[in-house]
Amino acid sequence: MKLRFLRACAVSLALVLSDHVAAGSGPKWEPDPSHAAPPGATYRGGLVTPPLPKPRFTLTDTAGAPFDFWGKTLGYVTLLFFGYTRCPDLCPLHMANIAVGLKKMPTGLAGQVKVVFVTTDPARDAPKVLRSWLDHFDQRFIGLTGSEAAIEAAQRAAGVPPAGKTVLAGGDYAVVHASFVLAYTKDNLAHLIYLGGVTQKDWTHDLPHLVNEAWSSR
């Protein structure tokens, strides 16, 4: 019952995003990127037009050091996801699928990708907890935390709906958060987002293209 509820909330947030970016003169999300990105690679993620600028925020990494998101990801393809370690489905699925995609990349390309996971549950995701959870998928994944206010500000800077808590039976709570991964290419723009349901094969297909893509040539 809890799993179905969280999935429904995640889908609702994805719809909120698509409605938000499609409104007025703002960015529009294309669910069928094969018709939106000729003549370059056909991507499995959803194309965002116009692309979303990479946000500027500083949080704390799992070693306790400040992490300037903009500065420390310059020159890399950067995958940004907001989630939490107790998430029963979306977060581990995204992280596991990305990890497989990275491991299957051609030699030399994986080092040009940074994966940044920002917790939306800082009260329970202590740095050691977050580091241990990420290491189950890939030790190269970067985990970030901070105050609730700082994390909310980071979400807003990235154009992501801020996460919220839902009270469960017994006084526990779940965190309802955005279900998509933002993919920033080397031009510091997110041309694509990856919703829940993106598979390992999709990441294996897209990641090398994201590294080699030159959007300015389109």
Residue pairs with C-beta under 8 A, 6 or more apart in sequence:
2 88
2 168
2 174
3 88
3 89
5 166
5 174
6 87
6 88
6 89
6 90
6 174
6 176
7 89
7 90
7 196
9 166
9 176
10 90
10 176
10 177
10 178
10 179
10 196
11 179
11 196
13 161
13 176
13 177
13 178
13 179
14 178
14 179
14 180
14 195
14 196
16 161
17 29
17 160
17 161
17 178
17 180
17 193
18 29
18 31
20 26
20 161
21 27
21 28
21 29
21 48
21 159
22 28
22 29
27 48
27 49
27 50
27 51
27 52
28 48
28 49
29 46
29 47
29 48
29 193
30 36
30 46
30 47
30 48
30 49
31 46
33 42
33 43
33 44
33 45
33 46
33 47
33 192
34 42
34 43
36 47
36 49
37 43
37 47
37 218
39 218
40 209
40 213
40 217
40 218
41 206
41 209
41 213
43 192
43 206
43 209
44 194
44 198
44 202
44 203
44 205
44 206
45 183
45 192
45 193
45 194
45 198
45 202
45 206
46 192
46 193
46 194
46 195
47 191
47 192
48 190
48 191
48 192
48 193
51 189
51 190
51 191
51 215
52 158
52 159
52 182
52 189
52 190
53 188
53 189
53 190
54 69
54 70
54 73
54 78
54 184
54 188
54 189
54 190
55 69
55 70
55 154
55 157
55 158
55 159
56 69
56 70
56 157
57 69
57 70
57 150
57 153
57 154
57 157
57 158
58 66
58 67
58 68
58 69
59 66
59 67
59 69
59 118
59 144
59 145
59 146
59 150
59 151
59 154
60 66
60 67
60 127
60 144
60 145
60 146
61 67
61 127
61 142
61 143
61 144
62 127
62 128
62 130
62 131
62 134
62 142
62 143
62 144
62 145
63 127
64 127
67 142
67 144
69 80
69 116
69 144
69 154
70 188
72 114
73 114
73 116
73 184
74 188
75 112
75 186
76 112
76 113
76 114
76 186
77 112
77 113
77 114
77 183
77 184
77 185
77 186
77 207
77 210
77 211
78 113
78 114
78 115
78 116
78 183
78 184
79 98
79 113
79 114
79 115
79 116
79 181
79 182
79 183
79 184
79 194
80 116
80 118
80 158
80 181
80 182
80 184
80 190
81 91
81 94
81 95
81 115
81 116
81 117
81 118
81 180
81 181
81 182
82 117
82 118
82 119
82 120
82 151
82 154
82 155
82 158
82 160
82 163
82 177
82 178
83 90
83 91
83 94
83 117
83 118
83 119
83 120
83 177
84 91
84 119
84 120
84 121
84 124
84 125
84 163
84 175
84 177
85 91
85 119
85 121
85 124
85 125
85 129
85 130
85 133
86 121
86 124
86 174
86 175
87 175
87 177
90 177
90 179
90 196
91 117
92 137
93 196
94 181
94 194
94 196
94 198
95 115
95 117
95 134
95 137
95 138
95 141
96 137
96 200
97 198
97 199
97 200
97 202
97 203
98 115
98 137
98 138
98 181
98 203
99 137
99 138
99 141
100 200
100 203
100 204
101 200
101 202
101 203
101 204
101 206
101 207
102 110
102 113
102 115
102 138
102 140
102 203
102 207
103 110
103 138
104 204
105 113
105 204
105 207
105 208
105 211
106 208
109 207
109 208
109 211
109 212
110 207
112 211
113 207
113 210
113 211
114 140
114 142
115 138
115 140
115 141
115 142
116 141
116 142
116 144
117 130
117 134
117 141
117 142
117 143
117 144
118 143
118 144
118 145
118 151
118 154
118 155
119 125
119 130
119 143
119 144
119 145
119 151
120 151
120 155
120 163
120 175
120 177
121 163
121 175
122 145
122 146
122 147
122 148
122 151
123 148
125 133
125 145
126 145
127 143
127 145
130 143
130 145
131 143
133 143
134 141
134 143
135 141
145 151
146 154
151 163
152 162
152 163
155 161
155 162
155 163
155 178
156 162
158 182
160 178
160 182
161 178
163 175
163 176
163 177
163 178
164 175
164 176
165 173
165 174
165 175
165 176
166 173
166 174
166 175
166 176
167 173
168 174
179 195
179 196
180 193
180 194
180 195
180 196
181 193
181 194
181 198
182 190
182 193
183 190
183 191
183 192
183 193
183 194
183 206
183 210
184 190
185 191
185 210
185 213
185 215
186 211
186 213
187 215
187 216
189 215
191 213
191 215
192 206
192 210
194 202
194 203
194 206
